Amino acid sequence: MSNNYNLAVLYVLLSLILLPSSNFLPSVLAKSRSPITDSEIKKKKSECYADIDSGLWGGQCRSSSIAKENCALKCLSPACYELIYESDPLEEGEKDFIRGQEFKYCMYKLSLGESLEGVRGSFDY
């Protein structure tokens, strides 16, 4: 009986120590995740465009093609949009291939549960 009690106490203590740790759980979960594919990104972005067109994102997102694109990127991944574009959104006529690659890399890392540290600036030449 005492042995079972000791195991139960050990289990509770380990649970209290390990589960709240933000570093432990994502690293365990990341091992079972698969990276997001380009086709999954394209499908989700199409769904975002449909949501924007239906008015779910408000009229501001339909005010111009570039406003729609910024909203679609935010819809696609709020965390990656904040990291890559929020401080300097796309502007009319701008084609920013480097930030586009960083955004996709960010989504890839997020899909694996990895840290986003080092994503911004990773494609600067």
C-alpha positions in Angstrom: 0.0 0.0 0.0 2.8 2.4 0.9 4.5 1.7 -2.4 1.4 2.6 -4.4 1.0 5.8 -2.4 4.6 6.8 -3.1 4.1 6.2 -6.9 0.9 8.3 -6.8 2.7 11.1 -5.0 5.6 10.9 -7.5 3.2 11.0 -10.4 1.4 14.1 -9.0 4.7 15.9 -8.4 6.0 15.2 -11.9 2.7 16.3 -13.4 2.9 19.6 -11.4 6.5 20.2 -12.5 6.4 19.1 -16.1 3.0 19.9 -17.5 3.0 23.6 -16.8 6.4 24.0 -18.3 5.9 25.7 -21.7 9.1 24.1 -23.0 8.2 20.5 -22.2 4.8 20.1 -23.8 5.4 21.7 -27.2 8.6 19.7 -27.7 6.7 16.5 -27.0 3.9 17.4 -29.3 6.2 18.7 -32.1 7.6 15.2 -32.6 4.2 14.0 -33.9 3.4 17.0 -36.1 4.0 17.2 -39.9 5.0 20.4 -41.6 2.4 22.4 -43.4 2.6 22.0 -47.2 2.4 24.7 -49.9 -1.0 23.2 -51.0 -2.3 23.5 -47.5 -1.2 27.1 -47.3 -2.8 27.8 -50.7 -6.1 26.2 -49.6 -6.2 28.0 -46.3 -5.4 31.3 -48.1 -8.3 30.7 -50.5 -10.6 30.2 -47.5 -9.3 33.5 -46.0 -10.1 35.3 -49.3 -13.6 33.9 -49.2 -14.1 35.0 -45.6 -12.8 38.5 -46.6 -15.1 38.6 -49.6 -18.1 37.6 -47.5 -17.4 40.6 -45.2 -16.3 38.6 -42.1 -13.1 40.8 -41.9 -15.0 44.1 -42.3 -15.1 46.6 -45.1 -11.5 47.8 -44.5 -10.2 44.5 -45.8 -12.1 45.0 -49.1 -11.1 48.6 -49.6 -8.2 47.7 -52.0 -6.4 44.7 -53.3 -3.4 45.3 -51.0 -5.7 45.7 -48.0 -7.3 42.4 -48.9 -3.8 40.8 -49.2 -2.7 42.1 -45.8 -5.9 40.8 -44.2 -5.5 37.4 -46.0 -2.0 37.1 -44.5 -3.3 38.0 -41.1 -6.0 35.4 -41.5 -3.6 32.8 -42.7 -1.4 33.2 -39.6 -1.8 36.0 -37.1 1.5 35.2 -35.4 3.5 35.2 -38.6 1.7 38.3 -39.8 2.6 40.1 -36.6 6.3 39.0 -36.9 6.8 39.7 -40.6 4.4 42.4 -41.7 2.6 44.2 -38.9 5.3 46.9 -38.4 5.5 47.4 -42.2 2.4 46.1 -44.1 2.5 45.5 -47.8 1.9 48.6 -49.9 0.3 49.1 -53.3 2.4 47.7 -56.0 4.9 46.1 -53.6 6.2 42.6 -54.3 8.3 41.6 -51.3 9.6 38.1 -52.1 12.0 38.0 -49.1 9.3 38.7 -46.6 7.0 36.2 -48.5 9.6 33.5 -48.0 10.0 34.5 -44.3 6.2 34.2 -43.9 6.1 30.7 -45.4 9.1 29.7 -43.2 7.3 31.1 -40.2 4.2 29.0 -41.0 6.4 25.9 -41.5 8.0 26.4 -38.1 4.7 27.0 -36.4 3.2 23.9 -37.9 6.0 21.9 -36.3 5.6 23.7 -32.9 9.0 25.2 -33.2 10.2 28.6 -31.9 9.9 31.5 -34.3 13.2 32.9 -33.2 15.4 33.8 -36.1 12.7 33.7 -38.7 12.7 37.4 -39.4 15.8 38.2 -41.5 16.5 34.6 -42.3 16.2 35.2 -46.0 18.1 38.6 -46.2 20.8 38.5 -48.8 
